């Protein structure tokens, strides 16, 4: 941790790393991280009082602390990453690092289910410079494979995460116009995503889409390259979609294999190809992965399929949104067997100066796909050209509830900042409420 030992505590080792003093329990190692509004080091005394095994804080907060192991360091966040890197090495686990403009959480979820042995995967959104090391430190001795998601908010951040995780397999799910406002161009986004490839070991591998021109200039030096998608090293030779599942025949360098997937979306088939390619890169047989495919489950708010009333299906896909994922979600909505298809769309954030054009193109795509009703939520959603524009998620639910009939399909999607998860909650409450007689 590159820290100075200030005070000693009880024998033994910490059981868990924690950054929130309110959640500290007996045996935890507390990291006092500096935040935008407060310095976590000021809460170290409270963490010790709650039974912390130790505290990692800046020197000015370490003075006078006792009753546990106290470590002083100029940068507790850097200490957190350093400890996680050392633990990753001592685990001896194989590590899959996953980044990309869309699909990285779903690929992480699928890979975590498909791979054999003791597998630990990043929980929910533990994909930042704070979340990723916490995910690594949560892995217990005996873990054979770590599947880690890596988010990006600027140049150098993927490199920082890769230096902690030291992936054996680096997966780039896609490169698209996400974070254009921050980085300026798709090419710049590709360069940042490609940071995950820089320090692959000699026996490592990169997994990338077949068709991703912005990445091409970054692939020459990778030790081994596996492409997924039509015509790639890992590809779907055919698929058959049922009501709640999909059968797909997948070709790989290790042979062909039939998979039974518990999803129906075409975009999740692409995510599954990336996950299978990561497994192949580690030498896992397609048959081993196929046997585990029925166990696949997804993180909340990512394509959740909810039953809402009499024959109404709501696809709750509101964790995030960008032009690529929005098109894919609308394409899936168009395939659902329903008498009416409704899209409730919030803003796609961080798209830069072309944001209005991107929103307009998505609205046009929804029309081409035959979406019957397009509801925009929030002022930025005006650019979709919606049939109805409402101010907030609750108003969207109030608009929808009285007009829902039988066999309808609803897609709810927008960037996390739009808070569209409230649509499903409000709609469920409205549909469950007793109808009052006049």
Number of C-alpha atoms within 10 A of each C-alpha: 19 14 17 14 13 17 18 14 13 11 9 8 11 15 16 19 25 22 25 15 23 11 11 22 19 16 20 24 26 31 26 27 23 16 9 5 6 11 15 21 26 18 21 26 18 14 28 26 14 17 16 28 28 28 30 32 30 23 16 12 20 23 13 10 16 16 16 21 21 27 24 23 20 15 18 25 21 18 22 26 25 17 19 24 22 15 21 23 13 10 19 14 22 19 23 29 27 30 27 24 22 24 23 25 26 24 29 30 25 26 28 26 21 25 27 17 10 15 20 21 23 24 19 14 14 19 24 19 20 16 21 26 29 23 23 27 22 19 23 14 12 12 16 18 22 28 27 31 30 29 23 20 13 13 16 15 19 26 21 17 28 24 16 24 28 22 28 24 28 30 32 27 26 22 25 20 24 24 21 20 15 15 21 15 16 17 17 16 26 25 18 20 30 25 20 29 27 15 17 20 14 10 12 20 25 26 27 26 23 17 16 13 11 17 20 12 11 15 15 9 12 18 14 16 17 21 20 27 20 15 13 18 21 30 25 23 15 11 17 11 14 11 10 11 15 18 18 19 15 22 22 20 14 15 11 17 18 18 22 17 23 17 22 20 22 17 19 18 21 21 26 29 30 32 31 29 30 30 22 22 24 19 10 17 20 24 15 14 21 19 15 18 20 16 13 17 15 17 15 13 18 17 22 17 16 14 13 18 16 12 14 18 21 23 23 22 24 27 20 22 25 24 19 17 19 23 19 15 23 24 20 17 24 21 13 18 13 17 11 19 23 23 24 26 30 31 28 24 20 17 23 17 11 12 20 16 13 19 25 17 17 21 25 14 17 25 16 11 17 15 20 14 17 22 23 28 28 17 13 17 25 21 18 26 18 22 11 15 21 21 12 18 26 19 15 25 22 16 15 18 15 11 7 18 13 13 16 19 24 27 24 27 33 27 20 18 14 23 18 28 20 17 23 21 13 18 24 17 13 16 18 11 9 8 8 5 4 3
